[in-house]
Amino acid sequence: MDTLWRMANVSHVELRDLALHGGDEYTLDIATCTSVRLERVQLLYGGAEALRAVNCSELEMGNSRAAHALNFGLRIVGCQNCRIHHSMIEQIAMFGGMGKSGDEQYNGVVLNGTNSIFEYNSVRYTGYLGIRVEGANIIRYNEVSYFNSVKVDGGGIYCWRSNGSTIIGNVVLHGEGSTAGIAWSGTATHGIYIDDNSENIVVRDNTVGYTSESGIFLHNTRNVEVVNNTIFAAHEYGILLADDNLGTYNVEASVIENNQIFQLGGDATGLRVSSSLSGASFLQGLGTLRNNAWCNPTTDINVWLRYQPNGTNYDNGLSLPQWQALSGHDAGSTECALTYPPYVESGAAGSNQIANSTLDSNINGWIRWPEANGALAHDTRMGGSLRFTPLTATQEVLAYHPIGAVTGGQVYRVGFRGVTDGTGTSVAINLSQHGPDYGWLTVPQRVILTATERDMVLYFVPNSSYPTGRLNFILSAGAAPIWLDNIEVATVTAAPLRYEDVARFEVNATNSTRTFTLDLAYMDPRGNPYAAGISITLQPYTSIILLRDMPVTTAALNGRVAVQGMSSAPPLNVTVMQNGTHVYSGQVTPNASGMFQMTGLPTGTLSVRIKHPQRLAVAQTITLPHTGVIDFGLLRAGDVNDDNQITLVDFSLLIGTFNRRTGDTGFDPRADLNGDGAITLVDFSLLAGNFNQVGQ
């Protein structure tokens, strides 16, 4: 049937405890309704849409599930005063080519209308947008994850031409995007995406993590508040502000305040501000930016600014002090409290491939290009150095030195001491061919030299081998002179620094509080300390970013574990033995990918056991130090009484509390195996699937 169930011109209707399967077009289609309630309803396997509701008021959907539809989960259009709550929308439009054509398809939820509330829901695994908001509605306290799985150029929560919506307290994770069938290499996937001609939007107290482009994107918007948000591991930009000819607004009258952003790597920038329409004057119309924490401990570049002054193109990376001086924005904002090398080295480095490294008496071997645009000279500053000065205000200039053969895929460490005069100079550095095509072997990385001498270390991995390479220092036209000394290019054995090496990202995407204990001392991105052994309680739909003083230690265990039946891993009990002697008992909390790290462990052979009170234990014998990730496998659900076996005792405990939920008399939380606050067939299925099994 095209439509499994259609209702039109109805009021005061309740659907409860129903499972609807199928419908080639719609599983449930409601038109022109008042006071329709869906309670504990499952809408499954729709050929196109699980639920379409048009021109409804006071529609309520609670404790329900829409799953496995090929184009839409919920499409609520032209509706007012509706409420969708405590429901699951998952596995929507996950098959490329099986949904409908056009920009507005493949979405988990579309909420169009006014004065509606979407709260305490989980929207997981969608082909395109997680939640699309049009009109003036409230999106609060939801988990949105694994979106843009089939299409690109979208977000977990997305507004287009919306006026007056509020997006508050949501957790948005894992927007990695798909590169299938598109004409560019990026995926343009953003956590919260406020798009063309949206205005009067509040984006407050949200958590965004693991997105392939930006955490929060304001595109051709006006009067948008972005306040008190936490962004972790946005691959390119923490917050992106941009205008272009696709909209009529110029990213104006924004409030960007008290946000906390943590990223790693030289290609990740906390803030990007871009205008393809105007010169520097657009900065004055941005609004208010202040008291933000831009934290990338591996780079100097906190802000990337692009605009078109006088027909030219300004496109440059800036440190926070440079951005503050240039724009007048971000008073009270901070850089990262810690710094880390972008790679972790092991073993001895190769020999220096720069013959005249110390520059004590001359600058032999160093060349400038174009010759008319730059000057190189020996200087006594820093006990002997290379002084590099641009001579024109119209073209960039290079200072370079041959480094011999370059091997593709090999890690090269580039070190030097640098200084400049004034407020700071941005320098781009890369490796390239030394003729005849002079092609780049690595993408340039930027550092900011200041009036204080300091040692810089960068790492490059050439994309291909070449018999003769060179090291380039690149200055923009009109930049201030710089001085360079102790220049080194050497091969090293090293691995990129990972988020789990240095940071602990704890998220509570539930409507209950969550408490965990710190195994080590940490600090947050602003430098506030957290002592080892203290307990931290996360309120519902909140998160915290904690940083270690040092990256990976020689006795660190990097592990991975899967927790069956739960969307986010709870704290797990860990016991470590060595030669029959107990060396550690405590808890770890894996991140959203199941990764965890334990540091301060003794080297050598260890027996590690991991247990959750409702799941069977896993154990392994390992040897530290270990450079990779150790996979401990699956913690299987069903151990209701925590005796490490799943028997009739567990079955009896679950049956005794079946169909009860939090607050009901006789509710036993031990039998709530999936953590949703209710004992249902889901919990029964988890236990039954592991019946008669024993843990390690």
Buried (B, 14 or more C-beta within 10 A) or exposed (E): EEBBBBBEEBEEEEBEEBEBEEBEBBBBBBBBBBBBBBBBBBBBBBBBBBBBBBBBBBBBBBBBBBBBBBBBBBBBBBBBBBBBBBBBBBBBBBBBEBBEEEEBBBBBBBBBBBBBBBBBBBBBBBBBBBBBBBBBBBBBBBBBBBBBBBBBBBBBBBBBEBBBBBBBBBBBBBBBBBEEEBEEEBBBBBBBBBBBBBBBBBBBBBBBBBBBBBBBBBBBBBBBBBBBBBBBBBBBBBBBBBBBEEBEBBBBBBBBBBBBBBBBBBEBBBBBBBBEBBBBEBBEBBBBBEBBBBBBBBBBBBBBBBBBEEEEEBEBBBBBBBBBEBBEBBEEBBBBBBEBBBBBBEEEBEEBBBEBBBBEEEBEEBBBEEEEBBBBEBBEEBEBBBBBBBBEEEBBBBBBBBBBEBBEEBBBBBBBBBBBEEBBBBBBBBBBBBEEEEEBBBEBBBBBBBEEBEEBBBBBBBBEEBEEBBBBBBBBBEBBBBBBBBBBBBBBBBBBBBBBBBBBBBBBBBBEEBEBEBBBBBBBBBEEEBEEEEEBEBEBBBBBBBBBEEBBBEBBBBBBBBBBBBBBBBBBBBBBBBEEEEBBEBBBBBBBBBBBBBBEBBEEEBBBBBBBEBBBBBBBEBEBBBEEBBEBEBBBBBBBBBEBBBBEEBBEBBBEBBEBBEEEEEBBEBBBBBBBBBBBEBBBBBBEBBEEBEBE
